Amino acid sequence: MDTTLQDPLVGQVLDGRYRVDARIAVGGMATVYRAMDTRLDRILALKVMHPSLAADTSFVERFIREAKSVARLAHPNVVQVFDQGTDGGYVYLAMEYIAGCTLRDVLRERGALQPRAALDILEPVLAALGAAHRAGFVHRDMKPENVLIGDDGRVKVADFGLVRAVDSVTNTSETVLGTVSYLAPEQIESGVADPRVDVYACGILLYEMLTGEKPHEGDSPAIVLYKHLHDDVPPPSAAVPGMAYELDELVASATARNPEVRPHDAVALLARARDARGRLSGEQLDALPPQALTSEHDNADDRTSVIPRGLNVPRPLPVNEDDGADPVHHTSRFRSPPPLPPRRRTALRRGPTAIVVAVLLALGLGAGVWYINSGQFTKVPPLLTKTEQEARDRLADAGLGVGQVEEAYSDTVERGKVISTDPETGARIRGNDSVSLTVSRGPQTVRVPDLDGYPLDRARSLLEDEGLKPGMATREFSDTVPAGSVISTEPGKGTKVRADSAVALTVSRGRPVDVPDVAGDELEDARAELEEAGLKVEVAAERVNSEHDAGEVARQTPAPGRQVAEGDTVTLTLSRGPEMVEVPDVVGDSVDDARERLEGAGFGVKEDRGLLGLFGDTVRKQSVDGGDSAPKGSTITIEIR
């Protein structure tokens, strides 16, 4: 059964513009619909606040304020907000419609993902959150349901309904805002909501993508909350044996119970994720999770069998890329690497290469050839997100020089740190060659221009000329600014912001006009009254039965008393007169039977008892004879004797 048929908004047109076609989802604060913008002829998502919340003025103000905040992000990985408005008791947001699925749908269908796929999803999520964090906002409810994956492969973060300013704190003594499985310990304990709570949630998200399951499970929310507070998130390799230790480290860093140990925001975590990717081999990135491994044949495209999670499969151990040697394969029992200090880990990982060299030298089998072909080459070490000096030191340690150093703007990499290298990380390079560096200048900043009084299209062009993006346009009445022109911007004119930031626009709807009541008027009289009030008139093609005479106005949209802008259109529906219904013959019936028959036919009933009928119960006469027709809804008088 299609429940959208029972939704009163489906089929309606909000604000004379947005036709509601179907219900997509229902949340605690609002319902989301698929709708058509009849003005621009495009499909979008309409988020409509629940009527019970729309009655709370402070809640509505916060809803609108937060919508403007999200609209200012205008990031390619954030679901865009186009418009905001009210229509009667409905408060709504018009947003970008993403045809596709959520990350939850993907995990439910596929279980664990390959590391490459997990990072391909995580990185745009972190880029979106990084833009929010640098703009001063925290999402606070990151989970797979809020990660949208479009049919075209684009990844977008949705539902900033719990978004808060970075420095805000929410009291959680009675309720916890967010989703239990992804709450950071400090959210649970004190309600602190800074960017590191989003970092924690993304660490949980990555764990879930790599393993197919959540790190903390329990029979009740209280148990899950307790585990967040007292248990570390286990390394993914404990659930998926053989997984690269770089991914274990990435999850551990993001989900540290002490927020001081975590990356300070999503930008910093994104840098670590990219660095981890750069240190993984293609084989490690494309390693199949247990449920996706092939059955025992060589057809790699036929991945249909299910391998138990505990099955031991030989996997190559990682080698130190700095050695310049080829990987050496071993069979392991799939234990996750012990948490060793960096020097100790490096020493252990150099072991296989040293053994190979020793064997070659002992046997005298091609040691000189190995040196000539491999010893004079090395690989570009990981330099991304390192300071320029750190990068120079690493290159010197690897016997490489520093080539050209350039600077470029970056929204995600801190000023003074490496954005990219040429050749790139892991590339094979001669031992005495140089590596060119591109270092971040930080985000480019510009000032918001003065757009007051400009027509909307011109204002949008001016923003783009300044390297900014037009954000959500909210329309308000104004007695002084012409309809369609800008009243103000958010951030305000002269404010210094990052390049490519979105600027929300408040646009004039013109002078407010109260819609006159013209129901029952002749068409020409109604038209004259509405045009005199500064409104346009449109007449609906179809006429309806009503209590008004044929040709008179039966109803009008918007309704009488509604405030609209000068120049808006009022649609009039004309009457074709009342519907005529045959009157039942009730003479001789009891009063109760007569009333039941007349009301059942659609008439009102009036009793006339007179002096002689005070105690009677039989109808002796009716005002319209039985068998004749009368307007439906009119009153029939019955005389009782």
N, C-alpha and C positions, 0 to 999 in steps of 0.2 A: 504493500500500500504506500502510495506517495504522500508522505506527511506534509509536503509543501502545499498540497491542495487545501489543507486546513489552516494555513497561515494567512491571516487577513491582509498582510502586506503584499503577497504575491499577486501580480496583476495590477497593482496600484502604481501611480506615477508620483514620486516625491518631488516637491518643489517645482512642479511643472516641467521636470527635465529627466529624472532618473526613473525608468520603467523597471520595476522589480520583476524578474523572470523566474527565479528559483531560489530556494533556501540552500545554502552551502553547509553552514555549520552554526551551532548554538554554543555560546560560552557563558561564563558567569556574569559578564558585564554587557554583552551585546550579541546580536545575531548577525551573521554575515550572509549576504545574498549575492547572487549573480544578477547584474542589472545592465541595462542599455542606456548609455548617455544619448538621449534622442537629439541633443543639440549638435554633438560632435560625431554621432553615429559610431560609437565604440563601446565594446563590452568592458565592464569594470566590476570591481567588488564593492558592495555597499555594506558598510558596518553600521548597524542601527542599534543605538543604546536601548536597553530594555526600558519600557515605559515607566516601570516602578522606580528606576534610577533617574530617569529624565525629569522626574518631579523634584529632585534634589538640586537646587540651584548651585550649591557649592560643588557638587559632583560634576554637573554639566560644565561649569567653568574649568574644572581641572581636566576634564575630558577634552575640551577645546584647546586648552593651553598645551596639553601634552601632544595633541595632534599637530599643533603648529611646530612644536619642538621636533617631532619626527619628520615633518615635511621639510624642515631646514636641512636635514641630512642629505637628501637627494644623491645617495650613493648607489652605484650600479648593483650592489648586492643587498640593498634595503628596499622592501616593498614601498613604492612611492605613494604618497598621499596627494590627491589632486584637488580636493574640494572638501569643504565642511559647511554644514548648514542645518537648519531646523525647518520642519513642516508640521505645524500643529503641535502634537505631543511627541513627534519623532525628532530625535537628534541623530545626525548621521555623519559618516565620513565616506567620501568617494575615493577609492584606492585602486591601485594597479591590480588587474586580474591576472593571475598566473595559472595557465593551463598546465597541469602536471600532477605531481604527487608530493607528499611530505617525506622527510627522511624516515619518519616512523613507518610509513608504508613500505619503504625499501627494506628496512631492517626486519619488518614483520615477514616479508616475502623471501628475503635472501639470507637473513642471519648476518654473520660476520662478513665484512668486506675485506678485499685485498688492501694492504697498506697504501698503495698508490691511490685507490678510489677513496679511501678514508681521508687522506690528505687533500685530495682534489675537492672534497666537500668542506673539510675543516678550514682551509685557507681563505676561501671567499667569505665564510662565516666570520672568521676573525677580522678580515678586512672591513666588513660591515660594522662589527662591534667596535673596531678600532676607530672608525670614523665617529661613532656615537661617543666613545670615551673621550676623544680629543675635542668633541663639541660640548663636552660637559655632562653627558648622560650615561646612565647605566640601564641595561635591559631588565635584569633581575629575574627573568623567567626563560632562560635558554633551555631548550629541550628539543628532541627530534620533531615534535609536532610543529614547532615554529621555524623549522628549516624547510623551505619550499624548493623543490627541484623541478624546473620547467621542462616541458617536452623538448625544448631546444638545448637542455643541459645546463641552463643558467641556475645558479644557486642564490637564493635570496632569504634574508631573515625577515620574519613577519611578527606581528603582534607585539608592538612596544607598549601594550596596555598597562604594564606595570613600570614603565620607564620613570626614572627619577633623576634628579640632579645628583651629580657625583658626590656632593658633600651632605646629602640628606641621610637621615637615620629614621627607620621605621620601628615603632614599638611592636615587638612580637610576643609580648607576654600572654596575649589571648589567641592570636592567630599568626600563622606564618605565611607571608606572601611568597608565592612561587610554587614550584612543583617539588615534592618531597625528595625524589630521587636525585635532584640536581642542586640541592641547597648547600651552600658553603657553611662550615661550622659557625663562622661569626654571624651569619644570617640567623641561624637557629638560636644562638646564645644571646645576642644583643641587638639584632635587627640591623646591623651595619650593612649598608649597601653601597660599596664603592666598586670601581671596575674589577677588582680582584674576585668578586663573587661571580661575575661573568666568566672570568678566566677559569675558576674552579668548575663551573658548569660545563665549559667547553672541554676540560680534561675528562670529565665523566662521559661526555658525548663521544670523545675520541676512543675511550676505553670500550664503550658500547659498540662503536663501529668496528673496532678491531677484534672483538671477542663475540659479538652477538648477544651479549647479556650485560645487565647492569652490575656494577661492582658491589653494591650493597642491596641485599634483598632481605625481606622479613615478612612475617605474617601480619604486621600492622605498621602504619606510618610511624608510630612511636619507636619501633625497633629500628627502622631505617634511619630515623633521626639520630638515635643513639649511636649507630655505627658511624655516621658522618662525624660525630663528635669524638669518638674514641678509637676508631679503626682507620688505618691508612688504606688507601685504595691499592689493591694488589697489582703487581706488574702484569700487563697483558700476556706476557710469555708464560705466566703460571697457568693461564687458561688455554693459550695457543702455543704449545711448545715450539721452540725454534724461532720465535719472532725476534726481530732485531732488537738489541739492547738499547739502541737510540730511541726507539718508540717507547720502551719502558721508561727511559729517562724523561721523555717529553711528557708522558702521563703523570709521572711522579712529580715533576716540576709544577705542572698546572694544578694538581690536586693536593698539594701540601696542606696539611691541616692548619699550619701556622701561615696566615696570609702574608707575613713579612718575607717568607721564603719564595712565594709565587712570583712570576712575572707581574709587574705593576699594572699592566693593562693588556688589552687584546693585541695592541701593536707589538708589544714586547714578546708576547707568546707567538704571534705570527712570525716574527724574526727567528725564534727558536725552531718553529715548525719547518721553516724553509731551510734552516741550517741542518736540521735532522734529515730532511729529504736529500740534501746535497751530499750527505755522508752515507746514504744507502745505495747499494748496487741495484741494478735493474732486477736481478733475481730476488733480492729482498723486498723490493717494492711490489713485485707481482706475485709474491708467495701466496698460494691459495690457502684460505682458512680451512679447517678440518672438514666442514660440511660441504666444501666446494671441490675437494680433491677428486681426481679422476679415479675410475676403477682400474683394475690391473690390465691395461692395454695402453698402446701408445697414442691413441686418438685424443689429442689434447682438447679438441672441440666438443667432445662428448662427455661432459662433466655431469653425469647423472647419478652416480652412486653416492651413498652417504657413508663417510668414514667415521667411526667412533672417535670422540674427542681424545680419548686416552691412547690411541694408536701411535706407536713410535715409528717415525719415518726419518730416514737419514736426511740431513740437511747440511749444506756447507756452513762452516763457521766463518764469521767476518774476519778479514785481515786488515791490517793497518795500511790505508792507502798511501801513506807517506813512504812506505818501504819501496814502492815502485815494483813490487813483485806480483806475480800472478797469484790468485787465491789458491789455497791448498785445502782440499776437501777432506772432511772427517765425518764419521758417524757419531752422533751424540745421543744421550738419553733425554734430550729436550728439557734439561733443567735450565731455568733462567739464570743468566750470569750473576754471580754474587756481587754485591755492592762494594767493589774494590776502589781504592784511591786511584786517580787517573794514571799515575806513573806505573802502579802495579798492573793495571789493566793493560796498558801499552806493552809492558814487558811480556805479559802472557801472550798477547796477540802477535808479538814478533816471533814467538817460538817456532811455529811451523815454517816460516821463511828461513830462519837460521838453520833449521834441521835440513831443509832441502839444499841450501848452499853447502852445508858440511858434507852431505852425501855426495853431491856433485864433485866437490873438490877431492874427497877421498877416493872416488872411483875414477877421477880424471876424465869424466864424460862431459865434455862440452862446457866446462866452467868458464873458459875464456870467451866462448860464443855467447853464453848467458850474460856476461858482463858487457860485452859490446852491444848486444841488442836491447838489454834492459837496464843495465847499470847506468848508462849515460842519460836515461830518461827518468822523469819523475812525474808526479801529478800535482795539479794546482791544489793547494790545501784549502779547506773551508775558510773563507774570509768574510762572508756576508754578515752584516750587523756588527762587525768588529770596527773599532776606531781605526783611523788611518795609520796611527803609529803601531797598533797591534797587528794590523795587516802587514806593514813593512817588516815587523819583527818575525812574523810567521814566514814570510817570503824569504827573508835572510836565512832563517833556520833551515829552509828547504833548499838553499843554494840558488834561489831565484832573485832576479832584480825587480825593481819597481819601474814600470813604464810610465806612460802618460797618466796623470791624475786629473780627472775632471769632476765638476760638481753638477748636481741636478736636484731639482725640487722633488720631495717625496712626502706623501701623506702618511706613510706607514713606517718609515725608517727614521730614527732620530737623527738630528743634525750632527754631522761629523762622523757618521758611521757608513760603512761600505754598503752600497745598493747592489752593485754588480761588478763582475770582473771580466776581463778579456785576455786569455781564454777563461771559460767558466770553471767553476769548482769541479774537480775530478778529471779535467781534461789532461791528456798526455802531453808533456812538454819537455823539451831538452833542458838538461840541468842548469845551463847557464843563460837561459832565456829570461825575458822580463814579462811581467803581468801588469796590465793597465787596470786602474781602479776608477770607479765612479763613486763619489762620496756624496752623501745626502746634505742638502742645504736646508733640510727641514721643509715644512709646508710653506708654499707660497702664500702670501697674504695680500689682500686688496681692501680698499675701503668701499662700503656700500654707498652707491650714488644717491643723490637727492631725487626721488622719483615722484614726490607729491604733486598731484594734479596732472600727471602724464596719463594718456590713454593706456589701457592695459597692454595692448600689443606693443606699443612703443616702449613701455617700461620694461617688458620682457627682453626686447632687443637691446636696450641699454645695459641690462644686467649681463647679457651674454657678451656684449662688447667689453665689459670690465672683467671677464673671466669668471663670472658667477652664473648660477643656475636659477631660473625662476622656480620658486617653490609653490606651495599651496596658495590658491587665491580664495580668500574669505570675503564675502560680500556683506556690507552693512549699509543701512540708510544714512544719508547725509543731506542736510539742507544747503550745504555750501559747495560741495564737490559734485561736478556733473556725473551722471550715471556712466559707468564704465571706466572712470578714471581712478587713479590710486589715491587713497586717503593717507596710508602710512605703510611702512615696511617693518619686518622683524627679522634680523636685527635692524635697529634704526639707522637712518642716514648718517654717514661718517664713521660707523663702527668698523673696526679693522677685523677682517675674517679671512679664513683660508680660501685660496683660489678653488674654484669648483664647488664652493659651499652653496647651498640653496638659500634663497631669501624669500620668506613668505610675504605675500602682498594682501593688504586689506583694500578692497575695491568698492567704490560707491555704487549702491543700487539706486541712487537718486533720492529725490524727496519722497518721504513716505506718504501714502494715500490710503484712507479708509475706504473700503469697497462699499458703495451705496447698495441698499436693498431695492432691487427692481423686480422682484417676483410679483407676478400678477399685472405688471405694466404691459401696455402695447409695445411692440418691438421698437418702433421709432422713438417713443417716449423714453424707453430704457436706454437706447443708444445715445440719445441726446444727453441724458443725465450722466452716463458713464464718461462720455467724451468731455463733458464740461469739467469732470473731476480729473481729467488728464490721463484717462485710460483708453486703451484700444478695445474694440469689440469684435468678437468672432461669433458667428451663429453656427451651432452644431447642425449637421445635415439631418439627423434623425430627430423626430418629435416623439413626445411621450404623453401618455394619459396623465392627467392631473386634475385637481379640483378647480383649476383656472380654465377660463373659456379658451376655445381654440384660437391660436395666434398670439396669446399672451405668454409672457415669460413663465415657464414652469419651474426652472431652477437655474442657478448660476454658479460658475466656478472661476475663481475662488469664492467662498461663501461670504455673505454680507458681514461687514465688520472686520474682516481680515485686513491686515496692513500689507500693501504691496507697493512696489516702486512706481513712480510716475512713468507712464509709457508702457506699463505691463498690460497684458491682454486678459480680458474677462470673457469667458465663453458662455454664451446664453443658449439654453435649450428651450425650445418653444413647446407649448401645450397643444395637443390635438383634442383637447376637451376631456371631460371625465369619461371613464369607461362605463357604458350602460349595461345594467344587469336586470334580468327579469325578476320581478318581485313575486315571492311566493304568496299564494292565497291562504291566509291564516284565519279568516272569518270562521267562527265556530270552534276554533282551537282554544285550549286552556292558555292562560297567560304565559306559563313557563314554556309550553311547546311552541307557541308563536314566537317568543323571544329567541328560542334556540334556532328555529328555522330562519328567521330574518337575519340574525347575526351570522349564521353559517353562510348566508348568501352574500355577506359583506356589507350589511346595512346596520346603522344605529337604530335603536328602538326607544320610543318615548310612549309612556302610558298616559291615557286620558280617561280618568275614572269618573270625573264629575261627582255630583252629590249622590246619584243613584248607583254608582259603581264602586263605592268604597269597599264593599265586601264581596263584590262579584269576582268571577274567575273565568269568564268566557268573553272572547273577542267578538264584538258585534259589528265593528266597522274598522277599516284601515284607510290611511290618508292616500295611499296609492293602491288602486285595485290590483288584485292578484292577476298575473299574466301581463301587466303593463311593465315597461322598463323605467328604471330610475338610475341616476348616477351612483356608481359604486361608492360606498362610504357616506352617502346621504342618510338622513334620518326618516324612518317611517313611524308615523303616529298611529297607535291602535287604541280604539275606544272600547272600554270594558263596562259591561252591564251585569 
